[in-house]
Amino acid sequence: MPPAQAEYEVQEILNRCFDATNNRLNVFPQIRDDESLLLGTDSDIALRLRSTVLGANTALTGVLVGTPVTPIGPAANSLIISNITASGDILIAVNKGGTSYMAFMADASTGDTLVGVPTGQSFDVYIAGVKEIDYAAGAMEFQQATTISTTATTLTLSPSTDVHIADAKGLVIGHTAQLNFGALAELQITGTALADSSMSLARYSADANPPWFFTHKSRGATIGTNTIVVTGDDLFILGVTGNDGTAGLDTLAAALNVQVDGVPGLNDMPGRFVFQTHKAGDAEGVTERWRITGVGVLTSVAGTPANAATADGSVLATGGIAFTDVANAWIDDASQGTGTVTHYIGNNSINVTAPSDERLKENFVPYQGSVMEAIKTLEFQTFDYLPEGLRLQHGRTFGLTAQGVRKVLPEYVFTRTDDYLQIAYHEMMPVALRGLQEHEDRIARLERQLVASGIVPES
């Protein structure tokens, strides 16, 4: 700079420092647009009022050096404060009770920006005059309804221990508030589609182990206390509700209970499943229909079976068992149906009783034929069943073949769905009885002939 120009600038600065009106020297000179107030022997600290926009990541001689990392360039008429000393910090401190406390610090050595408050005080954030955040030691309180979101990738919480939600507060996913479905559940997932109203558990491991879903029940009155449960206690209930037209979704359609099924002890927790459903038109709600006891009995008795089906894995159906949805297809104690439908065990038909009341029949015609000739032509044999015969019994068997019976009494032979033939033995019983009648009639005729010829005396 030419000496004359330098002298002029020094004089100009001195003129700005002197207040001619009040005939006194100002402590700080007036710094005009795009001029810097430099502090320090080496001008390490610079304050500049930038009158025009400065582009992002743009150097500014004597103020922003090197390749600046300023992704948001300052607007026009911005104040820029800069420490251009390598690893030099900027600290703003306050005096509280005679002790200085850091309020703000830009740590150049680490690149961190620190905000500090005195002990026992809080760091508060105000927006438009409204307090939004109150942050004291170990506790951050949002003072207004707050949304935490990310416009880029995943928002991740990674605490060193646990994330805690206070009692009576809820974690709601997919909605703005908790909904009351008979109880104000503190964990809720709500949505309008499959994905946003579903929950899944997955496990990826090189073994046969699946993910588990655990629940726990103690009779202790406070969290963490261990008090033994007793028989009949509900350990878990899965309830399924639907909207019945009212404001809540608290009308049960069905429920699955897990209950204590005996006297618990150390490492011994007997349990049972209880299945409940809501019958249409029943205002009483769900009712127990079935249960599987601790020994594996499937029973429709609400209590523990006392006289039947108490063996492991047995079935007790108080209403009877129906194997097909047709009339009278019951196996029961004769209180549910007439039992006219034939049932099967394996490939063998069973028909322990059959209705024969004459009030159920019509078109009666006395049978005039003879069945003895047919019976005499039946070929009885002994044989062994092949494995594909699916026979319930084993060893040597005495009987008939369906092919042989079909030649003589075809009406008692049926073709199964797998194309094998089968004999309706229970329907052949009248044939055997008729054969006995014919046999007795023949004996009676022979006796009369012998008496008439005098060979035997009349009885």
Backbone torsions as a table, in degrees:
resi	resn	phi	psi	omega
1	MET	NA	132.7	177.9
2	PRO	-60.7	145.7	-178.6
3	PRO	-55.5	-40.0	-177.6
4	ALA	-64.3	-40.2	-179.4
5	GLN	-68.7	-40.8	179.3
6	ALA	-62.0	-42.5	178.8
7	GLU	-62.6	-39.4	179.5
8	TYR	-63.3	-44.0	-178.2
9	GLU	-66.3	-39.3	177.1
10	VAL	-62.3	-44.3	179.1
11	GLN	-63.0	-38.9	-179.9
12	GLU	-63.5	-42.3	178.9
13	ILE	-64.8	-42.1	178.6
14	LEU	-62.3	-39.0	178.2
15	ASN	-61.6	-38.7	179.7
16	ARG	-70.6	-28.2	179.7
17	CYS	-76.8	-20.6	-176.5
18	PHE	-97.8	127.3	178.4
19	ASP	-93.3	98.3	-176.5
20	ALA	-67.9	-30.7	-178.2
21	THR	-63.6	-47.2	-178.0
22	ASN	-98.1	4.6	177.0
23	ASN	51.4	51.7	178.9
24	ARG	-148.7	162.8	-179.1
25	LEU	-92.4	125.2	176.2
26	ASN	-68.8	145.1	178.2
27	VAL	-66.1	-46.5	179.3
28	PHE	-115.3	137.4	176.9
29	PRO	-77.0	160.1	174.0
30	GLN	-77.8	124.0	179.5
31	ILE	-101.0	119.5	-176.2
32	ARG	-83.5	173.7	-179.7
33	ASP	-52.5	137.1	174.5
34	ASP	62.1	23.2	169.4
35	GLU	-111.1	156.1	-176.6
36	SER	-114.0	141.2	167.3
37	LEU	-98.7	115.1	-174.4
38	LEU	-104.8	136.6	179.2
39	LEU	-118.9	147.2	177.9
40	GLY	96.4	153.0	-179.5
41	THR	-57.2	-39.0	-178.7
42	ASP	-99.5	17.2	-180.0
43	SER	54.5	49.8	-175.8
44	ASP	-75.8	-31.1	-176.8
45	ILE	-108.3	131.4	-178.5
46	ALA	-128.4	134.3	171.3
47	LEU	-118.9	125.5	-178.4
48	ARG	-138.8	138.6	171.4
49	LEU	-96.3	110.0	-178.3
50	ARG	-87.6	119.8	-174.9
51	SER	-83.0	-22.5	-179.4
52	THR	-119.8	167.5	-179.9
53	VAL	-65.3	137.4	175.0
54	LEU	-109.4	126.1	-177.3
55	GLY	-62.9	156.7	178.5
56	ALA	-62.4	140.7	176.0
57	ASN	56.4	40.1	-177.2
58	THR	-112.5	132.7	178.8
59	ALA	-72.2	152.7	177.3
60	LEU	-138.4	114.8	-170.8
61	THR	-52.5	127.5	177.6
62	GLY	76.7	-3.2	-177.6
63	VAL	-126.5	-56.6	178.2
64	LEU	-116.8	114.3	-170.1
65	VAL	-112.6	171.1	179.7
66	GLY	63.6	-140.4	173.6
67	THR	-106.7	92.5	-173.1
68	PRO	-60.2	145.2	172.8
69	VAL	-105.1	83.2	178.9
70	THR	-129.2	77.1	-173.8
71	PRO	-61.2	-23.3	175.3
72	ILE	-112.9	104.1	-178.7
73	GLY	-68.5	140.9	-178.6
74	PRO	-67.1	146.6	178.7
75	ALA	-76.9	177.8	178.2
76	ALA	-64.0	147.5	179.7
77	ASN	61.0	42.7	178.0
78	SER	-101.6	144.9	174.8
79	LEU	-90.1	125.5	179.5
80	ILE	-113.4	124.8	175.4
81	ILE	-115.0	126.4	-174.0
82	SER	-142.2	138.6	170.8
83	ASN	-108.2	111.4	-174.0
84	ILE	-94.2	2.9	175.2
85	THR	-73.0	136.0	179.0
86	ALA	-59.3	127.4	-179.2
87	SER	61.4	23.1	177.3
88	GLY	-85.6	136.1	-176.3
89	ASP	-95.9	167.5	169.2
90	ILE	-124.2	124.2	-176.3
91	LEU	-125.5	133.3	171.0
92	ILE	-117.6	124.1	-175.5
93	ALA	-127.2	158.6	177.1
94	VAL	-129.0	158.0	179.1
95	ASN	-103.1	117.3	176.4
96	LYS	-122.9	110.7	178.5
97	GLY	63.8	33.2	178.6
98	GLY	85.7	6.3	179.3
99	THR	-125.8	133.2	179.2
100	SER	-81.6	137.2	177.9
101	TYR	-126.2	140.5	175.9
102	MET	-67.3	127.4	173.0
103	ALA	-101.7	-37.3	179.5
104	PHE	-151.3	141.2	176.1
105	MET	-150.4	130.5	171.3
106	ALA	-102.4	110.4	-175.4
107	ASP	-92.0	104.9	-175.9
108	ALA	-71.5	-27.7	-177.3
109	SER	-70.4	-33.3	-179.7
110	THR	-104.9	-19.2	-175.8
111	GLY	84.2	5.5	-178.5
112	ASP	-86.0	153.3	172.1
113	THR	-116.6	124.2	-173.0
114	LEU	-117.2	139.5	172.4
115	VAL	-119.9	128.6	-176.5
116	GLY	-127.0	153.6	174.7
117	VAL	-136.1	156.6	179.0
118	PRO	-64.2	160.7	179.1
119	THR	-57.1	133.2	178.6
120	GLY	84.9	-4.2	179.9
121	GLN	-103.6	175.2	-177.7
122	SER	-126.1	159.5	174.5
123	PHE	-100.8	118.8	-174.4
124	ASP	-113.9	145.2	176.8
125	VAL	-119.2	125.3	177.3
126	TYR	-114.1	138.0	174.1
127	ILE	-127.7	123.1	-178.9
128	ALA	54.0	39.2	177.0
129	GLY	79.0	2.8	-178.2
130	VAL	-110.6	131.1	179.4
131	LYS	-72.6	122.9	-176.8
132	GLU	-105.1	-40.4	-175.7
133	ILE	-133.3	135.2	172.9
134	ASP	-123.4	109.3	-175.0
135	TYR	-117.5	107.8	174.2
136	ALA	-106.8	-178.2	-177.5
137	ALA	-59.7	115.6	174.9
138	GLY	75.7	7.5	-178.4
139	ALA	-147.5	120.5	174.6
140	MET	-112.3	122.5	-179.7
141	GLU	-115.3	123.0	171.7
142	PHE	-83.3	124.0	-174.9
143	GLN	-85.6	-13.7	-179.8
144	GLN	-128.2	164.1	173.2
145	ALA	-55.5	128.9	-169.2
146	THR	-131.0	140.1	173.7
147	THR	-115.1	124.4	175.0
148	ILE	-105.5	120.7	-175.5
149	SER	-146.2	169.4	174.3
150	THR	-134.3	136.2	179.3
151	THR	-93.2	-1.9	-178.1
152	ALA	-108.8	-105.5	-175.8
153	THR	-98.8	-155.3	-173.7
154	THR	-69.6	140.3	171.7
155	LEU	-90.8	117.8	-172.9
156	THR	-116.5	132.1	170.1
157	LEU	-100.8	126.8	-177.2
158	SER	-136.7	71.3	-179.6
159	PRO	-75.5	162.1	178.3
160	SER	-76.6	-22.4	177.0
161	THR	-127.4	-103.3	-173.3
162	ASP	-121.7	161.9	169.7
163	VAL	-104.0	123.0	-175.7
164	HIS	-111.3	136.8	171.9
165	ILE	-116.6	126.8	-173.6
166	ALA	-62.1	152.6	178.2
167	ASP	-59.0	143.8	-179.1
168	ALA	73.1	6.1	172.7
169	LYS	-109.1	153.0	-173.7
170	GLY	-116.4	153.7	168.1
171	LEU	-107.3	108.3	-175.1
172	VAL	-111.0	123.2	179.3
173	ILE	-111.4	123.1	175.5
174	GLY	93.7	2.7	-179.4
175	HIS	-149.3	174.5	-176.2
176	THR	-97.2	-9.9	-178.5
177	ALA	-159.3	163.4	176.5
178	GLN	-69.4	142.7	174.5
179	LEU	-107.9	146.0	-177.2
180	ASN	-98.6	108.2	176.8
181	PHE	-107.9	55.7	-174.9
182	GLY	90.5	-26.4	174.1
183	ALA	-151.5	147.2	-177.8
184	LEU	-86.4	81.5	-176.3
185	ALA	-63.5	139.5	-176.6
186	GLU	-85.8	-10.2	171.8
187	LEU	-123.5	117.2	-176.9
188	GLN	-135.3	139.1	172.1
189	ILE	-122.4	118.4	-179.1
190	THR	-129.0	149.9	179.6
191	GLY	-171.0	-175.0	-177.7
192	THR	-120.5	3.0	-179.1
193	ALA	-142.3	174.9	-177.9
194	LEU	-59.3	-49.6	-172.7
195	ALA	-65.7	-42.9	-173.4
196	ASP	-90.0	7.0	175.3
197	SER	-128.9	26.1	-176.9
198	SER	-125.5	159.7	176.7
199	MET	-135.2	140.2	-179.9
200	SER	-137.3	151.8	173.1
201	LEU	-120.4	134.7	-179.3
202	ALA	-137.2	145.0	176.2
203	ARG	-133.0	130.5	177.4
204	TYR	-117.6	105.8	-179.1
205	SER	-152.6	147.4	-177.3
206	ALA	-83.0	56.9	178.5
207	ASP	-155.5	-173.6	-177.4
208	ALA	-93.0	8.1	-173.3
209	ASN	-85.3	134.1	-179.9
210	PRO	-96.6	174.8	167.6
211	PRO	-72.1	152.8	-179.9
212	TRP	-117.2	152.8	172.3
213	PHE	-123.5	111.9	-174.1
214	PHE	-105.5	143.0	165.3
215	THR	-127.7	161.6	-176.1
216	HIS	-142.3	142.3	178.2
217	LYS	-134.6	129.3	172.6
218	SER	-132.0	149.6	175.8
219	ARG	-84.4	6.0	175.8
220	GLY	-65.8	141.1	-175.2
221	ALA	-82.5	-15.7	179.3
222	THR	-124.9	154.4	-176.9
223	ILE	-63.1	130.7	178.1
224	GLY	95.9	-9.1	178.7
225	THR	-86.2	144.6	-176.0
226	ASN	-110.5	104.7	177.0
227	THR	-126.2	127.3	-171.6
228	ILE	-63.5	141.8	175.7
229	VAL	-82.1	168.8	-177.4
230	VAL	-127.3	165.5	-177.9
231	THR	-57.9	137.9	-178.6
232	GLY	92.4	-13.8	178.2
233	ASP	-64.4	139.6	172.7
234	ASP	-80.7	119.3	177.0
235	LEU	-90.1	-25.3	-177.0
236	PHE	-162.4	139.4	174.3
237	ILE	-133.5	124.6	172.1
238	LEU	-103.2	106.5	-177.8
239	GLY	-105.5	135.9	-179.8
240	VAL	-116.0	119.9	-176.3
241	THR	-117.2	166.1	175.9
242	GLY	-144.5	157.9	-180.0
243	ASN	-76.0	123.4	-178.9
244	ASP	-101.6	18.4	179.6
245	GLY	97.5	-6.8	177.2
246	THR	-96.0	179.7	-175.1
247	ALA	-67.5	-31.3	-176.7
248	GLY	-100.0	163.4	176.3
249	LEU	-108.5	48.1	-170.9
250	ASP	-107.7	17.9	177.1
251	THR	-93.0	115.6	-176.0
252	LEU	-73.7	134.2	171.2
253	ALA	-96.6	-36.5	179.9
254	ALA	-161.0	160.5	179.1
255	ALA	-149.5	144.7	174.5
256	LEU	-117.9	117.8	-179.7
257	ASN	-106.8	145.3	166.8
258	VAL	-114.5	120.4	-175.0
259	GLN	-122.0	159.0	172.7
260	VAL	-73.2	128.6	-174.8
261	ASP	-118.4	57.4	-179.0
262	GLY	147.2	-165.6	-178.6
263	VAL	-95.8	114.5	-179.1
264	PRO	-70.8	158.0	175.8
265	GLY	-153.8	-173.7	-179.3
266	LEU	-59.1	122.2	-178.0
267	ASN	55.6	27.8	-177.9
268	ASP	-139.7	104.4	-179.1
269	MET	-128.7	83.9	-179.9
270	PRO	-63.8	136.2	-176.2
271	GLY	-138.4	161.3	177.5
272	ARG	-142.7	155.0	171.8
273	PHE	-96.5	137.8	175.1
274	VAL	-125.0	122.7	-178.2
275	PHE	-103.6	124.2	-179.2
276	GLN	-122.2	142.0	176.5
277	THR	-135.8	161.7	179.5
278	HIS	-106.4	114.0	179.5
279	LYS	-77.5	139.4	-179.1
280	ALA	-56.2	132.4	178.7
281	GLY	82.7	0.3	-177.9
282	ASP	-94.7	107.7	-178.1
283	ALA	-75.2	-7.8	-178.2
284	GLU	-78.1	-10.9	179.6
285	GLY	92.6	-152.0	-175.2
286	VAL	-76.9	147.8	179.5
287	THR	-132.7	142.2	177.6
288	GLU	-64.6	130.4	177.9
289	ARG	-110.8	-43.1	-178.4
290	TRP	-141.1	159.1	170.9
291	ARG	-147.0	150.9	171.9
292	ILE	-113.3	114.2	-174.7
293	THR	-75.9	174.9	-178.5
294	GLY	-63.4	-24.4	178.5
295	VAL	-94.7	7.3	175.1
296	GLY	89.2	15.1	177.3
297	VAL	-81.2	126.8	173.1
298	LEU	-91.6	115.8	-172.2
299	THR	-140.1	147.5	173.5
300	SER	-97.3	6.1	175.1
301	VAL	-83.0	127.3	-176.5
302	ALA	-64.5	-35.3	177.9
303	GLY	-90.5	-167.2	177.7
304	THR	-83.2	125.5	179.3
305	PRO	-56.1	137.4	-176.8
306	ALA	-109.8	-32.2	-170.5
307	ASN	-116.8	-14.6	-176.0
308	ALA	-149.0	159.0	174.2
309	ALA	53.0	41.6	177.8
310	THR	-97.9	-5.3	179.3
311	ALA	-74.9	152.7	-179.8
312	ASP	-55.0	129.3	174.2
313	GLY	78.2	9.0	-178.7
314	SER	-85.6	173.9	-176.4
315	VAL	-126.8	132.2	174.8
316	LEU	-125.9	107.6	-179.7
317	ALA	-113.7	102.3	-175.6
318	THR	-68.4	-20.6	179.0
319	GLY	-94.7	2.6	-176.5
320	GLY	93.8	167.7	179.4
321	ILE	-120.6	126.5	177.0
322	ALA	-113.5	130.2	-178.0
323	PHE	-97.6	-8.3	178.0
324	THR	-154.5	151.5	-174.5
325	ASP	-87.0	63.7	174.1
326	VAL	-131.6	163.6	-177.4
327	ALA	-62.6	141.2	173.0
328	ASN	62.2	28.1	-179.8
329	ALA	-97.3	53.1	-173.9
330	TRP	-109.1	146.8	159.9
331	ILE	-114.9	110.2	-173.8
332	ASP	-156.4	-163.5	-179.7
333	ASP	-96.7	27.8	177.0
334	ALA	75.2	8.8	179.5
335	SER	-95.9	-10.8	-174.7
336	GLN	-105.3	-33.2	-176.5
337	GLY	-161.8	174.0	-177.4
338	THR	-86.9	-9.1	172.7
339	GLY	65.4	44.7	-177.4
340	THR	-89.6	-8.5	-177.4
341	VAL	-89.6	135.3	179.6
342	THR	-78.3	132.4	175.9
343	HIS	-111.7	169.4	-175.2
344	TYR	-135.0	143.0	167.9
345	ILE	-114.6	116.6	-170.6
346	GLY	63.1	-122.8	177.3
347	ASN	-107.4	13.1	-175.6
348	ASN	-108.9	127.0	179.4
349	SER	-74.4	149.0	176.7
350	ILE	-127.5	139.2	176.4
351	ASN	-156.9	80.4	-173.8
352	VAL	-64.7	-41.8	176.4
353	THR	-132.8	153.0	177.8
354	ALA	-140.2	143.0	-180.0
355	PRO	-67.9	134.1	-179.4
356	SER	-138.5	17.0	179.3
357	ASP	-63.1	130.6	-178.6
358	GLU	-62.7	-18.2	177.4
359	ARG	-71.8	-10.9	178.4
360	LEU	-99.4	6.4	-174.0
361	LYS	-129.7	165.7	177.5
362	GLU	-155.2	176.7	178.0
363	ASN	60.0	50.3	-178.9
364	PHE	-73.7	130.5	176.1
365	VAL	-138.3	121.2	178.8
366	PRO	-58.2	137.2	-179.9
367	TYR	-77.2	126.7	-174.9
368	GLN	-107.1	-11.9	-174.9
369	GLY	-83.4	-175.1	179.2
370	SER	-121.7	135.9	178.5
371	VAL	-104.2	-8.3	-175.6
372	MET	-63.1	-38.9	179.6
373	GLU	-63.0	-39.9	178.7
374	ALA	-65.9	-42.6	-178.9
375	ILE	-63.8	-39.7	-178.1
376	LYS	-64.7	-26.7	-178.0
377	THR	-86.3	-8.4	178.1
378	LEU	-66.9	136.8	-177.2
379	GLU	-100.5	104.2	176.5
380	PHE	-86.3	137.7	-176.7
381	GLN	-143.0	164.0	167.3
382	THR	-106.5	147.5	-173.8
383	PHE	-162.5	171.2	174.2
384	ASP	-117.1	141.6	175.6
385	TYR	-81.0	140.7	171.0
386	LEU	-73.5	159.9	180.0
387	PRO	-56.9	-36.7	-179.2
388	GLU	-73.3	-3.6	176.5
389	GLY	-72.6	-15.0	176.3
390	LEU	53.3	38.4	-177.8
391	ARG	-75.3	140.5	178.4
392	LEU	-76.8	-23.0	179.9
393	GLN	-107.5	162.0	-176.9
394	HIS	-125.3	166.2	178.3
395	GLY	88.9	-174.4	-177.2
396	ARG	-66.4	137.3	-175.0
397	THR	-125.3	142.7	176.2
398	PHE	-109.6	132.4	179.9
399	GLY	171.3	-153.0	-175.4
400	LEU	-120.1	168.7	169.6
401	THR	-111.2	147.5	-179.6
402	ALA	-63.0	-35.3	179.0
403	GLN	-63.7	-40.4	-179.8
404	GLY	-67.4	-41.4	179.7
405	VAL	-66.9	-36.9	-177.7
406	ARG	-61.5	-29.9	178.4
407	LYS	-66.5	-29.1	-173.0
408	VAL	-107.1	-48.0	-177.8
409	LEU	-127.8	72.2	-173.7
410	PRO	-63.2	-23.5	-177.1
411	GLU	-70.0	-9.7	-179.6
412	TYR	-107.1	15.6	178.6
413	VAL	-120.5	132.8	-177.3
414	PHE	-127.1	152.2	176.9
415	THR	-100.5	124.7	-179.8
416	ARG	-77.4	172.1	179.9
417	THR	-65.9	-23.6	178.2
418	ASP	-91.4	12.2	174.7
419	ASP	78.3	2.2	173.7
420	TYR	-83.2	154.1	179.4
421	LEU	-93.4	151.7	176.8
422	GLN	-143.7	151.0	-178.1
423	ILE	-101.2	133.4	175.0
424	ALA	-86.9	78.7	-175.6
425	TYR	-59.1	-38.6	-177.8
426	HIS	-65.2	-29.7	178.6
427	GLU	-79.3	-16.5	177.5
428	MET	-82.7	-6.9	-179.0
429	MET	-58.0	-44.3	177.1
430	PRO	-59.3	-31.0	178.3
431	VAL	-64.3	-44.2	179.4
432	ALA	-64.1	-42.1	179.0
433	LEU	-64.5	-41.0	177.1
434	ARG	-62.9	-37.6	177.5
435	GLY	-63.4	-39.7	176.4
436	LEU	-63.2	-40.2	177.6
437	GLN	-60.1	-47.5	-180.0
438	GLU	-62.5	-38.8	178.7
439	HIS	-63.1	-43.8	178.5
440	GLU	-65.6	-39.4	177.0
441	ASP	-60.1	-41.7	-179.6
442	ARG	-65.4	-41.5	178.3
443	ILE	-62.3	-42.1	-179.6
444	ALA	-63.6	-40.0	178.5
445	ARG	-63.2	-43.4	-179.7
446	LEU	-63.9	-39.9	178.4
447	GLU	-63.2	-41.5	179.5
448	ARG	-64.3	-39.3	178.9
449	GLN	-64.6	-40.9	179.5
450	LEU	-66.3	-38.6	178.1
451	VAL	-66.7	-42.0	-178.5
452	ALA	-64.9	-32.4	-179.4
453	SER	-86.3	-3.3	178.0
454	GLY	80.0	9.0	-177.9
455	ILE	-73.0	-39.9	177.9
456	VAL	-126.8	148.0	178.4
457	PRO	-71.5	157.1	177.9
458	GLU	-73.5	132.8	-177.1
459	SER	-83.7	NA	NA
